Amino acid sequence: MGERGQGLEVWIRYDKLEAKFSGSVDEVIRGVLEFIGKVYPSYELVSRLTLTVDFERLLRDLENVIAVTPEGLVITVPREMLSEREGIRLHLLRAYVGYRLGRLGKDSMSIGEILAVTGGKAGAIAGRLSEMVDEGWAERVSRGEYRVTTLGVKQFCDVVLSRLKGPVREEKRVG
């Protein structure tokens, strides 16, 4: 744990098995997961099927797409580079990131908020949101309020971010 006092200690007791893990967060998590894998063998299989968001990686991937400013989180990609669906998804993702960073009070957006930031028409935005809910990329949290799902984050990163980041990388090489 070192002089700086950083480290983690975890004690686990399950039935008659007991284990103590200490070290860096990564070391402790690895040890805990191994312990769980021994106690509950199908956990490893289930964990391979579990879709999660690596938030640190997501933040790295969003460089030059979303920026944190004193006024809040902003989209740095020109609106015309995005389809209507991509724009909605990016703003829902911005809400997700802003909430996780403690910059926003909620991880969802109302249709009115989405209309304001995308400049779309109410009927079209509602239609796109309905499609995204049907596809599992967004979820309706209350009447007129939506948030991105874990699948939506993954699909955005796999499909949209790779397209958006391509030209940025080329510009950096040329300049």
C-alpha positions as CSV (number, residue, x, y, z in Angstrom):
1,M,0.0,0.0,0.0
2,G,3.0,2.2,0.2
3,E,3.7,5.4,2.0
4,R,1.0,7.4,0.3
5,G,-1.6,5.2,2.0
6,Q,-3.3,4.3,-1.3
7,G,-4.7,0.8,-1.5
8,L,-7.7,-1.3,-0.9
9,E,-8.4,-4.1,1.6
10,V,-11.3,-6.4,1.2
11,W,-12.4,-9.3,3.3
12,I,-14.8,-11.8,1.9
13,R,-16.6,-14.6,3.7
14,Y,-18.8,-17.0,1.8
15,D,-20.1,-20.1,3.6
16,K,-17.0,-21.6,5.1
17,L,-14.5,-19.9,2.8
18,E,-12.8,-16.7,3.8
19,A,-10.3,-14.5,1.9
20,K,-8.5,-11.2,2.4
21,F,-7.3,-9.1,-0.5
22,S,-5.1,-6.0,-0.4
23,G,-3.2,-3.9,-2.8
24,S,-4.1,-1.6,-5.7
25,V,-7.7,-1.4,-6.8
26,D,-6.9,-3.6,-9.9
27,E,-5.1,-6.2,-7.8
28,V,-8.0,-6.5,-5.3
29,I,-10.7,-6.6,-8.0
30,R,-8.7,-9.3,-9.8
31,G,-8.4,-11.3,-6.6
32,V,-12.1,-10.9,-5.7
33,L,-13.1,-12.0,-9.2
34,E,-10.9,-15.1,-9.0
35,F,-12.4,-15.9,-5.5
36,I,-15.9,-15.5,-6.9
37,G,-14.9,-17.7,-9.9
38,K,-13.9,-20.5,-7.5
39,V,-16.9,-20.2,-5.3
40,Y,-19.4,-19.7,-8.1
41,P,-17.9,-21.3,-11.3
42,S,-20.6,-20.1,-13.7
43,Y,-19.7,-16.5,-12.7
44,E,-16.9,-16.5,-15.2
45,L,-19.2,-17.5,-18.0
46,V,-21.8,-14.9,-16.9
47,S,-19.2,-12.2,-16.6
48,R,-18.2,-12.9,-20.2
49,L,-21.8,-12.3,-21.3
50,T,-22.2,-9.2,-19.2
51,L,-22.1,-5.9,-21.1
52,T,-20.6,-3.0,-19.1
53,V,-19.1,0.4,-19.8
54,D,-15.5,1.0,-19.1
55,F,-16.0,4.7,-18.1
56,E,-12.3,5.6,-18.1
57,R,-11.9,4.2,-21.7
58,L,-15.2,6.0,-22.7
59,L,-13.8,9.3,-21.5
60,R,-10.6,8.7,-23.5
61,D,-12.6,7.7,-26.6
62,L,-14.7,10.9,-26.3
63,E,-11.7,13.2,-26.6
64,N,-12.4,15.8,-29.3
65,V,-16.1,14.9,-29.2
66,I,-17.2,16.0,-25.8
67,A,-15.4,18.7,-23.7
68,V,-15.8,19.7,-20.1
69,T,-16.0,23.5,-19.8
70,P,-16.7,25.8,-16.9
71,E,-20.2,26.1,-18.3
72,G,-20.7,22.3,-18.5
73,L,-20.2,19.5,-21.0
74,V,-20.3,20.6,-24.6
75,I,-20.3,18.7,-27.9
76,T,-17.4,19.7,-30.0
77,V,-18.4,17.9,-33.2
78,P,-20.2,20.1,-35.8
79,R,-23.9,19.3,-35.9
80,E,-23.8,18.7,-39.7
81,M,-21.4,15.8,-39.2
82,L,-24.1,13.9,-37.4
83,S,-27.3,12.3,-38.5
84,E,-30.4,13.2,-36.5
85,R,-30.2,9.8,-34.7
86,E,-26.4,10.2,-34.0
87,G,-27.0,13.7,-32.6
88,I,-29.7,12.5,-30.2
89,R,-27.5,9.6,-29.1
90,L,-24.5,11.8,-28.6
91,H,-26.5,14.2,-26.4
92,L,-27.9,11.3,-24.4
93,L,-24.3,10.1,-24.0
94,R,-23.3,13.6,-22.9
95,A,-26.0,13.5,-20.2
96,Y,-24.7,10.1,-19.1
97,V,-21.1,11.3,-18.9
98,G,-22.0,14.6,-17.3
99,Y,-24.0,12.8,-14.6
100,R,-21.2,10.3,-13.9
101,L,-18.7,13.1,-13.6
102,G,-21.0,15.0,-11.2
103,R,-21.5,17.8,-13.6
104,L,-25.2,17.2,-14.3
105,G,-28.0,16.4,-11.8
106,K,-29.5,13.6,-14.0
107,D,-28.4,11.1,-16.6
108,S,-31.4,11.6,-18.8
109,M,-32.9,14.3,-21.1
110,S,-36.4,15.4,-21.8
111,I,-37.7,15.7,-25.4
112,G,-37.7,19.5,-24.9
113,E,-34.0,19.5,-24.0
114,I,-33.2,17.2,-26.9
115,L,-35.1,19.5,-29.3
116,A,-33.2,22.5,-28.0
117,V,-29.7,21.0,-28.5
118,T,-30.4,19.2,-31.8
119,G,-32.6,21.8,-33.5
120,G,-34.8,19.0,-34.7
121,K,-38.6,18.9,-35.1
122,A,-40.7,17.4,-32.3
123,G,-42.3,14.6,-34.4
124,A,-39.0,13.5,-35.9
125,I,-37.2,13.5,-32.5
126,A,-40.0,11.6,-30.9
127,G,-39.9,9.1,-33.8
128,R,-36.1,8.6,-33.5
129,L,-36.3,8.2,-29.7
130,S,-39.1,5.6,-30.2
131,E,-36.9,3.7,-32.7
132,M,-33.9,3.8,-30.3
133,V,-36.0,2.5,-27.4
134,D,-37.2,-0.4,-29.6
135,E,-33.6,-1.2,-30.6
136,G,-32.5,-1.1,-26.9
137,W,-30.1,1.9,-27.4
138,A,-32.2,4.2,-25.2
139,E,-34.8,3.8,-22.5
140,R,-37.7,5.9,-21.5
141,V,-37.3,6.7,-17.8
142,S,-40.6,8.7,-17.5
143,R,-43.0,10.5,-19.8
144,G,-40.9,12.4,-22.3
145,E,-37.6,11.6,-20.5
146,Y,-34.9,9.4,-22.0
147,R,-31.5,8.1,-21.2
148,V,-28.9,6.1,-23.1
149,T,-28.5,2.4,-22.3
150,T,-25.3,0.4,-21.9
151,L,-26.0,-1.1,-25.3
152,G,-26.5,2.4,-26.7
153,V,-23.1,3.5,-25.3
154,K,-21.4,0.5,-26.8
155,Q,-23.1,0.9,-30.2
156,F,-22.3,4.6,-30.3
157,C,-18.6,3.9,-29.5
158,D,-18.4,1.0,-32.0
159,V,-20.2,2.7,-34.9
160,V,-20.4,6.5,-34.6
161,L,-17.2,7.3,-32.7
162,S,-15.0,5.3,-35.0
163,R,-16.4,7.3,-37.9
164,L,-16.1,10.7,-36.1
165,K,-12.6,10.0,-34.8
166,G,-11.3,8.9,-38.2
167,P,-11.0,12.4,-39.7
168,V,-9.6,13.8,-36.5
169,R,-6.7,11.3,-36.5
170,E,-5.9,12.1,-40.1
171,E,-5.9,15.9,-39.4
172,K,-3.5,15.3,-36.6
173,R,-1.1,13.4,-38.9
174,V,-1.2,16.0,-41.6
175,G,-0.8,19.0,-39.3
